[in-house]
Amino acid sequence: MMLAVAVFLAALSQLWLHAPTGVSGAVHSLFVGNLMDPALMYSLVFDDETHSLNRAETITAEASHAWITFDHSKTNIYGASLNKPFISSYALSHSASSSPTNNSTTPLHVSRTRTVAATGACAKTTSAFVEALPYPPYTVYTVSWPGPDACGMAISVDATGALDTVLQSWHYSATSGVHGLALGRSNKGNDTLLYSADLSGDAVWTHRVDGTTGKVREVGRRAMKRAGMHPRHVRVGGNGRWVYVVMEAANSVVGFEVDGEDGVEFSLIPAGMLFPSGIKNKKKGYDTKNYWSAEVMLSPSGRYLWATARSQQKADVVGYISVFLLAADGAIVKRMFMVPTTTKGGWANAIRPAFWSDEYAAMTDTPTGYVQIWKLDGPKETEHGVVEYRTAKAVARVDLNVGNATGCCANAIWYS
């Protein structure tokens, strides 16, 4: 009997060890911004038991924001705009019942704190992305879009996390238009690297971040395998060993294994197309010209990679979500599945996995104007020491465009 109990407990411990990261039975809040005017943001509330998703608050913004992100403590939201040549910061006021760690519904108050104008090499330019350093000196980085002659900026923050001043600006190349950024540790050291997805220039740039000042220094540029692939967004995984890039025009995801300390000696590992294998069957709509892939994001455990493809507005087809299984070191093992989205996705299909669970992700649509919550489904055993899933399903939706407005939605970020 004691042997049987011991075997049972050992089996139970293995199931727990390899179960996906998750905190269920709670109410979570998230924010989403309008991609286009009107200049609004929204706070939303999601219940992972009832799968209800509702608008909690409509927030007047300084501009419509193509991308928003939190600072390290989630006390500020930073926003980049395609309409205005500045970066904005908004302060979040907390209460005992409203904090990122206690599954709150929404912060008590959101206010505009400051805007910092694009200056220097980036004077009068707009931006599609903003990224914040999660440790001191908490520098905020942005890049200009559209090109050509793209530039980047490093912006300091004050003691409250509000944007302060432009520390530095830099050029990429005459043909560059940079659409996405990602921060990651060096593969062979503790230095931080800034990766830039140069969509127009068909390259990924690497800059080394100075840990004291937050300024950057260019260390390399990796051209894509062929012209016209258009790297759009980038993420870093496997403790800096892997860089994942979604190709907007090639409609694919690739993984680059980082061989060098400066993150520039890349080995290309293709992961696959982001819409069905019948790509050349135009009668079914599977024509590469009908799609432009959008997003690539990591789950909190680092074992699942979400990627999306949007359909072009003129095409009468929907988009797709793919989720890839990753090895413990970040290598792409396989695509677990591909599922169609419920609408085209338009200019968005921006996916954002929850930080509190591997199984949930928020996805936005423009111009239909909604946020959906998707959930991994059909778990099964795998030899890779982690749960594998057969599919994902949309479990909740909230529509945010009102009347004739078509501004929502850009990207969503999870607060709690």
N, C-alpha and C positions, 0 to 999 in steps of 0.2 A: 504494500500500500504506500509506504513512504517513498519507494522508488517511483511509483506511478505519479505521486504528487510532485516529486522533484522534476520528472520529465515534463509534466504539465506546466510547472512554473518556468522551466527553462524555455519551453516553446512560447509561453506568454511573453516572456521578456524579449524574445527575438522579434515577435510581432510588434511590440511597443517600440523596440529599437529602430525598426525599419518602417514604421508608420509615417505618413506624411506629416509635415509640420502643420499644426492646426489648433485653433482656439475657437470652439464652437459654443452655441448656446448663448450668444451675446448680440448686442446691438452695436453697430459700427457706423462711423461717420466718414464721409469723404467729400472732397471739393472737386468741382469741375468749372472750367472757364469757357466763355464764348470764343470761338475761333474768329468770328467776325462781329461787327456791330449788331446790336447794341452792346456797350461795354458793361458786361455783367459777369459775375461768378455766382455759383450756387453751392450751398452746403446740402448734403443729402444724408439720409439715415437708412441703413440696411440692417434688417433683422435676419440673421442666418438660420433661425429656426422656422419662422413663418415665411421667409423669403419675400418680405415686403420691402419695397424701396420707395422712399418718399422725399420730396423736397422739404427741407427744413427752413431754409432762408435764401432770399435773393439779395445779392450784394452788389452795390454799385461800384464799378471798378474805374480806374483811371484810363484804361484802354481795354479793348478786346485783346485777349492773350492767347497766342498760338501755343504757348507752353507755360505751365506753372509747376513749381516745385517748392518743397519745404526747406527750411534751414535745418540744422542738426538737431534742434530741440523742438521743432514743430511749433515755434512761437512766431514765425514769420512765413509768409508765402511770397515768393518771387515770381514775377511774370514778365515774359517777353512778348512783344507785339509786332505783328506784320503791318500795322497801321500807323504806329507812332515811333519816332526814333529815340526811345528811352526804355529803360528797365524799371519796373515798379516793385516796391515792397509793401506788404500789408501786414500789420501787427494782429496777432490773435490773442485775445484776452481769455484766460482760463479761470475756472473755479474748481472747487473740490470735487464737483460732480462732472467736470468737463476737462479731461486731460487725455493725452494720447495713450496712457497706460491703463485706464480703468473703463474702457469700452463705453465712452461717453457718446451722447447723441450729437452734440455740436458745441463749438466754443460759444461763450456768451456774446462775444463782440468781435467784429472784424473791421479794421479801419485802415485807410491808406496812410502810410507813414512817410513815404518818400519816393521820388523818382530821380533817376540819374540819367542824364542825357548821354547819348552816344557821342563820343568825342575822339580826338586824335585820329588814328587810322580809320576809325569807324564813324567819323563825324556824319551825322544826318542819316545813318543807315538804320534799317529795321532788323528784326531778329525773329527766328522761329524756335529758339531753344535757349534755356538757361539751366545751369547746373551749379550746385552749391557744395563746397568742400565740407565734409562732415566732421572735421576736426580742425583745431587751430591752424591758421588764423581765420578759418571759416570764409574764405574768399569765394565770391560768386563769379562764374564765368559765363560769357555769352558770345555768340558769333553772328555775323551778318548774313541775312538771307532776304532777297535773292542776291545772286552775284551779278556781274562778275567782280573780280578783284576783292574777294571776301576778306574779312578782317575778324579779329577776336578782341575781347576786352576782359580784363581782370578787375573786379570791383571790390573794394574793401567794405566791411560792415562795422557799425559802431557796437557799443557794449550791449545794446538791446537786440542786435541782429539786423537792424534797419540798414539799407544800403547807404554807403557813405560817399566815397569818391572813386573815380577811375584811377587805378594804380598803374595800368599798363594797357597798351593796345598794340596789335601786331597785324601784319599782312600774311595771307597765305600765298596765292598766286593770281596771275591776271585772269585765269579761267575759272577760279574757284567760286563756289557757292556752297557754304557749309550749312547743313540742315540739322545735325545732331552732335551731341557731346557725351562723353562718358569718362568718369574718373575711376582709376584703379591703381592698386599697388604694383610696383615693379615685380616682375617674376623672380628676380634674383636679388632682392633688396627691399628696404623699407621705404624707398622713395615713392612718391605719387606721380602717376602719369596721366596726362589729359589726352584723350583720343578724340579726333574730330572727323566726322563723316562728311567728306567733301563730295556732295552729290554732283555738282556741275563739273568738277575737276577729276572725277573718277579716281579718288584716292582716299586713304586714311592717313591722317597726320598724327604724329606723336610729339607732345611737348612734356618736358619734365617740370614739375611744380617745385618751387623753392619752399621748403617747409617752414621757413621763418617769415618770408615776405608775402607768399602766395603768388608771386610773379612766376611766369613760365619761360622756358627756353626750348626752342625747337630742336628736336633730336632726330627726326626722320619723317619720311613720306613714303607710303607704300601704295604704288599704283595698282589698280585693279587688273585682273587678268586680261580684260579687253575693254575697249572704250564703249561707253553707253550702258554700263551696268548700273551706275548711279547709286552708290552707297548712301543710304538715307539716315539710318539711326544705328547706334552701336552700343553694346553692353560688354562688361568685363566680368569674367567668372573664373572659377578654379584658382582662387588666390592669385589672380593676375596672369595665370598661364594661358588663358583663352580670351580672345576677343571675338564677339559674335556681331555680324553685320547683316542688316537686311538691305537687299538691293532692290531699289524701287522699280527700275526699268527691266532688270533681268528677272524680277519676280522670284527671288530665291533668298535663302539664308546660307551664309558661309561662316565657318569657324576658322579663325586664324590662331594657330598655336604660336605663342610668343617664345622665341628661342633666345633672344638677347635681353640683356639687362635694361636696355632703353626701349624695349617694346617695338623694335623696328625690323627684326629678323623674323618675318612671318612665314609660316608654312600653311598653305591654303588647304582646308578640308571642306569640300562642298557638303551641304546638309540636304539640299533638295529644293524642288520647286514649291511654290506656295499656293498653287491651285492644281486641279487634278491632272493625271497623267495623259488625259486625252487632249493635251494642249493644242494639237494641230487639227482637232476636229472642230472646225469653225461652225458646223451646223448645231453643235451643242453649246456654242458660245465660248469654247475653250481656245480662245485666240489671245496670245500674249498682249496684243494691242488693247484688249478689253480690260486689262488689269494694271494696277500700279501698287506694289507692295508697300506696307506702311510701317510696321512696328516689330520690334524684337525686345523681349523683356524676360528677366529671370524670376523664378519663384524664390521665396525666402530661404528654402533649404539649398538652393543652387543646383537642384537635380532635375528641374523641368524648365524648358525654354519655350515661351509662348511667342508666336509670330503670326502676323496677319497680312492678308492681301485685300485690297479694296478693288472694286470694279470702277471703271471709268463712268462718269455721269451719263455719257451717251450710250453706254452698253446696257442691254436688258438682261443682266446677270447679277448674281449676288457675290459677295466677297467670301473669304475663307479664313478659318483659324486653324493653325497647325500647332501641335505641342510635341516637342522633342524630349526624349529621355537622355539625361546626361550622366556620365560616369562620376565617381567621387572626385576625380581630378578635373572635372569640367569638360572632358571630351564628349563630343556628340555621339551617342550610341546608336540611336535610331529615331525615326519619327514614330510616335505612338499612334497618331491619327490625324486626319484632316476632316473638318466639318464645315458646311456652309454657314455663313452668317445669315441673319434674317432679312437684311437689306443690303444695299450696295456698299455702305460704309462711306461713300462719297469722298470727302477730303480728310476723313479721320480713320475709323477702325483702329483707334489708338487703344491698345490693351494695357492694363496695369494690374499685375497680380497683387493680391492682398499681402501685406507684410505679416499677417497673423495666421495665414493658412496657405498651404500649397494648393488647395483645391479650388479657391475662388479667385476670380479676376473681374475687374470692371472694364467695360469697353464702350466707346463713344461713337456716335455717328453724326456727320455733318453732310448735308443740311437737314436731314430728317429730324435731328435735334433730340436725341435721347441718350440716356446712359443705361446699359444693361449690365447685369451681373451674370457671369458664366461660372459653372461649377463642373469640375472634372467628375467623370462618372465611369462605372464599370471597372472597379479596381480588380487587379489580378496579380498573382504571384509572378515574380521575376527572378532571374539568377543574378541580377545586378545589385541586390541588397537594398532595393527600394521598390515601393509599390508602382506598378504600371497601370495605366488607365486606357480604356477602350474608346472613350469619347468624351465630349463635353456638351453641356446643355445650357441654354439661357434660362435662368430661373427667376429673373426679376427685371423689370423695366420701368423707367420713369421718363415721360416726355416733358421737355423743358422749353421748347420753342412755343411762344404764345402769339396767337393771331397770325399775322403775315411774317413775323420774324423768322429768320433762317440762320441766326448767328451761332447757335449752339450745335455741336459741342466740340471742344478741343480735347485735351487730355484730362483724365481724372487722377487724383492722388488720395490715398487712404490716410485719414487722420488717426482713427482708432480702430 
